[in-house]
Amino acid sequence: MPMAQKLLLGKLLKTLHIVFFLLPILIGFQVSAQSVLLPGDVVIVSANADTNSIDFIPLIDIREGTTLYFSNGVWDENLHKLEGDELHITFNERITAGTNFHINQVMDSRLTVSGSLEFTGGTHRLFAYQKEAGIYRFVFGLGWGKGTIWNTTAQDKSGSDIPESLRTNPQTLVTLGEASNYQYFVRNG
């Protein structure tokens, strides 16, 4: 192959590479928001047992109409059921990653909230999850307070009270200290 053809072929390949890279940008390609969330897609960054309030941040864009649940309950590994109070949240608009939501008595037009959470006693748990037809998809878990927060032994006849998807995905389960409220910051999220 003559040198001129090699140079021309190399230049053509570089040009095609640039075109294929820029084409999605030029035609308005946009990554769509998600409606099915995976472990770690949403993190709970603040929990307050005194005011029964929470803050959470989605780490991905969320599609309008997506539902997310929060519960202060205990996971029963044998029954595959979560027992406790439940908060049902529907996103009324598309949400961009990194948006902080504070859930308390004040209404937020971006969300439709039904149900309630009431933290009682000295030990607290909070799960973020989605569910469909009784099947739970856990996204994040948080525990804090006095005493034993999690039963981590599957040998116990009741099994572990940490859902398997949170046990097997690092950084999706946070255990904090004994105070009644906590706030922490997400880095590199």
Disulfide bonds with the S-S distance in Angstrom:
none
